[in-house]
Amino acid sequence: MNEQTIKTYKQAEEYLYNVPKFTTKSTPEMTRAFYEFLGCPGESRKIIHVAGTNGKGSVCTYLSSILTAHDYKTAMFTSPHLISMCERFRIDGEMMSEDEFMRYFFLVQEKTDEVGDAIANQIMQSDVLSSDYHPTFFEYLFFMAMLWFEDKGVDYIVLETGLGGRLDATNIIRKPELCIITKIGLDHTMYLGNTIEEIAGEKAGIIKENVSLIYYDFDKKVTEIMENTAAKHTAKTYPVKITDIKNVKIHEKDIDFCMFYEYDNCVCPAWEEFCIPTVATYQTINSTMAVKASKILLKEEWKLDVVKMILSHTFWEGRMEEVLPGFYVDGAHNEDGVEAFLEGLCALQEKDAVLLFGVNGDKDYEPMIKRMALSGRFKRIVVTKLLGDRSALPEVIAKQFAKYTESDIIITNSVKDAVEKSRSLTGGGKIYAVGSLYLVGEIKELVREELL
């Protein structure tokens, strides 16, 4: 399919999914050059740049909601999506429409053709772009987002990195208002490095000159990398620690906790009680990072009552989300994410649950399986195959689980079958679907289409 044959939103999505088949990865210089050709849309807005392994989307959502609640028009660009690509683009919490998606899809395509023709006909010279330049999948969506945000006249843009930080397409932004780096763990090791320190170095690549940094302070070596990189860029740092949270109380549908939220101009330690509408304990640290970021950004405009109110109503899809009665989906897709997920189950005193697990085959998924199997919290385990060619085979997944647990393991060949089988096994208990955001997306789409 080429751009001339695209008439519908679904065709545009299909085209974008096929982009990796005919493009090569761009250098930061190429990405920046095309961005400048577009006129640097959105760069004059106040941009908050967010990197990290786990929690990025949640921090972006909490922070965007707080800024919107303070009467600032706030845009958010995140990835991946669960069902529709439009989920990646939001203004004041509202997704981009399919019509708007098509408009900006064609605009980026038009500009891509324009720059190619200009170089081919020697109307334009470029040291980095060639006449056959085409944005990568992620760049294409990033450019669409920035053009939309510019046209809509937003005040703030909360911008999540796609992969890593230093070489990420979003890192062409030269002067963000604030940088945030969430929890770092081992993920995408083939691209970012095999150690926490290497990955932290890549994430720290978003730190800019004289731009304040909020980061999650949980590991001595990571902290050293963050502080040293920030010092080289004269960037003020605001570490967030687990000790900034206390008195965590988990209820059936929400969590109450106390947060230490003051930074500057603090007369005395400021502990305040907040409530978030989730049972995912890891969201206490993510919401804390967002609250502290909002305090830095809004200064005297920051209102505690507004922040409390908005946090009590803000929820990020696919993170310990109850999609059917007693059926939860969680986007944990790496070892650290699974650890955080299991901590939540421990706090809930959950045991004898059913686990539904599916994962992409290019993941190092055995550490996730080992940790969940040895947790002793699942009486039955249902494994399944995701849509697409990347899925790990259920038979292979089952063998991995069998190495670490004597729990019943049931093999299914589709997510729909896995959900139906899981629901037949619960005996009134709970089901948790974990392992991949693609798994979460498939389940949510089945629920939306009322196919379960």
C-alpha positions in Angstrom: 0.0 0.0 0.0 1.3 3.5 -0.9 0.1 6.9 0.3 -1.9 7.4 -2.9 -4.2 4.5 -2.1 -4.9 5.5 1.5 -8.5 6.7 2.0 -9.4 5.5 5.5 -8.1 5.6 9.1 -7.5 1.9 9.1 -5.5 2.1 5.9 -3.4 4.9 7.4 -2.7 2.7 10.4 -1.7 -0.2 8.1 0.6 2.0 6.2 2.4 3.2 9.4 2.7 -0.4 10.7 4.5 -1.2 7.4 6.9 1.8 7.6 9.7 -0.3 9.3 9.8 -2.5 6.2 11.0 0.3 3.9 12.8 2.7 6.2 16.0 2.7 8.1 16.6 4.2 11.5 17.3 7.9 11.3 20.1 9.7 13.1 19.2 12.5 15.5 20.6 14.9 12.9 18.2 13.6 10.3 15.2 13.8 12.7 16.2 17.4 13.6 16.6 18.4 10.0 13.2 17.2 9.0 11.7 18.8 12.2 13.2 22.1 11.2 11.8 21.7 7.7 8.4 21.4 9.3 9.1 24.7 11.1 9.9 23.2 14.6 6.2 22.9 15.6 5.5 22.9 19.3 9.1 23.8 20.3 8.0 27.3 21.5 5.6 25.6 24.0 6.5 24.6 27.5 7.6 21.0 27.1 8.1 18.4 29.8 10.3 15.6 28.6 9.7 12.2 30.3 12.0 9.1 30.0 12.4 5.9 32.1 11.8 2.2 31.9 8.5 1.9 33.9 5.9 4.5 34.8 6.4 7.0 32.1 2.9 6.9 30.8 1.4 7.1 34.3 3.6 10.1 35.2 2.6 11.8 32.0 -1.1 11.2 32.6 -1.0 12.4 36.2 1.0 15.5 35.3 -1.1 16.4 32.3 -4.3 16.1 34.4 -2.9 18.4 37.1 -1.8 21.0 34.5 -5.2 20.9 32.8 -7.0 21.3 36.1 -5.0 24.5 36.6 -6.5 25.9 33.4 -3.6 25.2 31.1 -4.2 23.7 27.7 -2.1 20.6 28.0 -1.1 18.1 25.3 0.3 14.7 25.8 2.2 12.3 23.5 2.7 8.7 24.8 3.4 5.2 23.5 2.5 2.5 22.8 -1.3 2.5 22.3 -3.6 -0.2 23.5 -6.2 -0.3 20.8 -6.1 2.8 18.5 -3.1 4.9 17.4 -5.2 8.0 18.3 -4.6 7.1 22.0 -1.1 8.4 21.6 -2.2 12.0 21.0 -4.3 13.8 23.7 -5.1 17.4 24.5 -6.7 18.0 28.0 -7.3 14.3 28.2 -9.2 14.0 24.9 -7.9 11.7 22.2 -7.2 12.9 18.7 -10.1 12.1 16.4 -9.7 9.8 13.5 -10.4 12.7 11.1 -7.7 14.8 12.7 -5.3 11.8 12.6 -5.9 11.5 8.8 -5.3 15.3 8.4 -1.9 15.2 10.1 -1.0 11.8 8.6 -1.4 13.4 5.1 0.4 16.6 6.2 3.5 14.7 7.3 3.4 12.6 4.1 3.1 15.8 2.0 6.1 17.3 3.7 8.1 14.1 3.3 7.4 14.2 -0.5 8.1 17.9 -0.6 11.6 17.6 1.1 12.4 14.6 -1.1 11.5 16.5 -4.3 13.4 19.6 -3.2 16.6 17.6 -2.6 16.2 15.6 -5.8 15.7 18.7 -7.9 18.6 20.5 -6.1 16.2 23.2 -4.9 17.3 22.4 -1.4 20.6 21.1 -0.1 21.0 19.0 3.0 24.1 17.4 4.6 21.9 14.8 6.4 18.7 14.3 4.4 18.5 12.5 1.1 15.8 12.5 -1.6 14.4 9.2 -0.4 14.1 10.2 3.3 11.1 8.9 5.1 10.3 9.2 8.8 10.4 6.0 10.9 7.2 4.7 12.4 7.8 6.6 15.7 9.1 9.8 14.1 6.1 9.9 11.8 3.7 9.9 14.9 5.9 12.3 16.8 5.8 14.8 13.9 2.1 14.4 13.6 1.7 15.1 17.3 3.9 18.2 17.3 2.1 19.7 14.3 -1.3 19.1 15.9 -0.2 20.5 19.2 1.1 23.6 17.5 -2.1 24.2 15.5 -4.2 23.8 18.7 -2.2 26.4 20.5 -1.4 24.3 23.7 0.4 25.8 26.7 2.2 22.6 27.8 3.3 19.5 26.0 4.1 16.4 28.1 6.3 14.4 25.8 7.2 10.7 26.5 10.3 9.2 24.9 9.7 6.1 22.7 12.9 4.2 23.5 15.8 5.2 25.6 16.5 8.9 25.7 19.8 10.0 24.2 19.0 8.8 20.6 15.2 9.0 20.9 13.4 11.1 18.2 11.8 13.3 20.9 15.3 14.3 22.2 15.7 16.7 19.3 13.8 19.2 21.5 16.5 21.6 22.7 15.1 23.4 25.6 12.3 21.7 27.6 10.8 23.3 30.7 11.5 20.2 32.8 13.0 16.7 32.5 11.6 13.7 34.3 13.3 10.2 34.5 11.1 7.5 36.1 12.1 4.0 37.4 14.9 2.4 35.4 15.2 -1.3 34.8 16.4 -3.9 32.4 14.4 -3.7 29.2 15.2 -3.3 25.5 18.8 -4.4 26.4 19.7 -5.1 22.7 19.4 -1.3 22.1 20.1 0.4 25.4 22.7 -1.8 27.1 22.9 -4.9 29.3 23.3 -3.2 32.7 21.2 -0.8 34.8 24.2 1.7 34.5 24.3 1.6 30.7 20.5 2.0 30.5 20.6 4.9 33.0 23.2 6.6 30.9 21.0 6.4 27.8 18.0 7.7 29.7 20.1 10.5 31.2 20.7 11.6 27.6 17.6 13.8 27.8 19.1 16.0 30.5 19.6 19.5 29.1 21.6 22.6 30.0 20.0 24.5 32.9 16.9 22.4 32.8 15.7 21.0 36.1 15.5 17.2 36.5 13.2 15.1 38.6 14.3 11.4 38.8 13.4 8.4 40.9 16.2 7.8 43.4 16.2 4.0 44.1 19.7 2.8 43.2 23.0 4.2 44.2 24.7 3.7 40.8 21.7 5.2 38.9 21.6 8.2 41.3 25.3 8.8 40.7 24.8 8.8 36.9 21.8 11.2 37.2 23.6 13.6 39.5 26.9 13.6 37.5 25.1 14.1 34.2 23.0 16.9 35.7 26.1 18.6 37.2 27.7 18.6 33.7 24.7 20.4 32.4 24.2 22.7 35.4 20.8 21.1 35.9 19.2 21.3 39.3 18.0 17.9 40.5 15.0 16.8 42.5 15.3 13.2 43.5 12.1 11.4 44.5 12.6 8.6 47.0 10.3 5.8 48.3 10.7 7.5 51.7 8.7 10.4 50.3 5.7 8.1 50.7 4.2 6.7 53.9 1.0 5.4 55.5 -0.1 3.5 52.4 -3.6 2.1 52.8 -5.1 -0.1 50.1 -8.9 -0.3 49.8 -11.0 -2.3 47.4 -10.9 0.3 44.6 -8.3 2.9 45.6 -5.3 3.8 47.7 -4.8 6.4 50.4 -1.2 7.5 51.2 0.8 10.4 52.6 3.2 12.2 50.3 6.0 14.6 51.1 5.4 17.1 48.4 7.3 20.4 49.1 10.6 21.3 47.5 11.3 25.0 47.3 10.3 27.7 49.9 9.4 24.9 52.4 9.1 26.3 55.9 8.5 22.8 57.4 8.2 19.2 56.1 4.9 19.0 54.2 3.2 15.7 54.5 -0.3 15.5 52.9 -2.8 12.7 52.3 -3.7 11.9 48.8 -6.0 9.3 47.2 -5.6 7.6 43.8 -8.3 5.4 42.2 -6.3 2.2 41.7 -5.0 -0.7 43.7 -1.6 -0.6 41.9 0.8 0.4 44.7 3.4 1.4 42.2 1.2 4.3 41.2 2.0 6.0 44.6 5.5 6.8 43.4 4.4 7.8 39.9 1.8 10.1 41.2 4.3 11.6 43.7 6.7 12.3 40.8 3.9 14.1 38.9 2.8 16.1 41.9 6.4 17.3 42.6 6.8 18.1 38.9 3.6 20.2 38.9 4.8 22.1 42.0 8.0 23.0 40.2 6.2 24.1 37.1 3.3 26.0 38.6 5.1 27.6 41.6 2.7 30.0 43.3 -0.2 29.0 41.0 -0.1 25.4 42.4 -3.2 24.6 44.4 -3.2 21.6 46.8 -7.0 21.2 46.8 -7.0 21.1 43.0 -4.2 18.5 42.9 -5.9 16.3 45.5 -9.2 16.4 43.6 -7.7 15.6 40.2 -5.5 12.8 41.5 -8.6 11.1 43.0 -10.1 11.0 39.5 -7.1 10.2 37.3 -6.6 6.7 36.0 -4.1 5.4 33.4 -5.6 2.5 31.3 -4.0 -0.9 31.4 -2.3 -0.5 34.8 -4.1 -2.9 37.3 -7.3 -2.0 35.5 -10.5 -4.0 36.2 -11.9 -4.6 32.8 -14.5 -7.1 33.9 -15.7 -8.0 37.4 -12.7 -9.6 39.1 -10.6 -9.5 35.9 -7.6 -7.2 36.0 -5.1 -6.3 33.2 -1.7 -4.9 34.0 0.9 -3.7 31.5 3.9 -5.2 33.3 6.2 -6.4 30.5 9.7 -6.6 32.1 11.2 -7.9 35.3 10.9 -4.6 37.2 7.3 -4.2 36.1 6.4 -7.7 37.2 8.1 -7.0 40.6 6.0 -3.9 41.0 2.9 -5.8 40.0 3.6 -8.6 42.6 4.2 -6.0 45.3 0.7 -4.8 44.7 -0.7 -8.4 45.0 1.3 -8.8 48.2 -0.2 -5.6 49.6 -3.7 -6.9 48.6 -2.9 -10.2 50.3 -3.9 -11.9 47.0 -3.4 -15.6 46.7 -5.0 -18.5 44.7 -5.6 -16.2 41.7 -5.5 -17.2 38.1 -2.7 -15.7 36.0 -3.2 -15.1 32.2 0.2 -14.6 30.5 1.2 -13.8 27.0 4.4 -12.1 25.8 6.3 -11.3 22.6 9.1 -13.7 21.7 11.8 -11.1 21.3 11.5 -10.3 25.1 13.8 -11.9 27.7 10.7 -13.2 29.4 12.1 -16.0 31.6 13.0 -13.7 34.5 9.3 -12.5 34.5 8.0 -16.1 34.4 10.4 -17.2 37.2 9.4 -14.4 39.5 5.7 -14.9 39.0 5.9 -18.7 39.3 7.9 -18.5 42.5 5.6 -15.9 44.1 3.1 -18.7 45.0 0.2 -16.4 44.3 -1.4 -18.2 41.3 -3.2 -21.5 41.6 -3.6 -21.8 37.9 -1.7 -20.3 34.9 -3.2 -19.8 31.5 -0.7 -19.1 28.7 -1.7 -17.8 25.3 -0.5 -16.5 21.9 -0.8 -12.8 21.0 -1.8 -11.6 17.6 1.0 -11.1 15.1 4.2 -12.9 14.2 6.2 -11.6 17.3 4.3 -13.6 19.9 6.1 -16.3 22.0 4.6 -19.7 21.5 2.3 -20.8 24.3 4.0 -24.2 24.5 7.4 -22.6 25.0 6.0 -20.3 27.7 4.3 -23.3 29.5 7.6 -25.2 29.6 9.2 -22.1 31.3 6.5 -21.9 33.9 6.8 -25.7 34.6 10.4 -25.2 35.6 9.4 -23.1 38.6 5.9 -24.1 39.7 3.6 -27.1 40.2 0.5 -25.0 39.6 -1.8 -26.1 36.8 -0.7 -24.7 33.4 -3.3 -24.4 30.6 -2.3 -23.7 27.0 -4.5 -21.7 24.7 -4.0 -20.4 21.2 -5.8 -17.1 21.3 -6.4 -14.3 23.8 -10.1 -14.8 23.5 -9.8 -18.5 24.4 -7.5 -17.6 27.2 -9.9 -15.1 28.7 -12.8 -17.5 28.5 -10.7 -20.3 30.0 -9.5 -18.1 32.8 -13.0 -17.1 33.7 -14.1 -20.7 33.9 -11.3 -21.5 36.4 -11.6 -18.8 39.0 -14.2 -20.3 41.3 -15.0 -16.7 42.3 -11.4 -15.6 42.6 -9.6 -13.0 40.6 -7.8 -13.1 37.3 -4.7 -11.1 36.4 -3.5 -10.7 32.8 0.1 -9.7 32.6 3.2 -9.9 30.3 2.6 -7.4 27.5 0.8 -4.2 26.7 -0.3 -5.9 23.5 -2.0 -8.5 25.6 -3.8 -5.7 27.5 -4.8 -4.1 24.3 -6.3 -7.3 22.8 -8.3 -8.0 26.0 -9.6 -4.4 26.2 -10.6 -4.5 22.5 -12.5 -7.8 23.1 -14.3 -6.2 26.0 -15.1 -3.1 24.0 -16.5 -5.1 21.1 -18.5 -7.2 23.7 -16.9 -10.4 22.4 -16.5 -11.8 25.9 
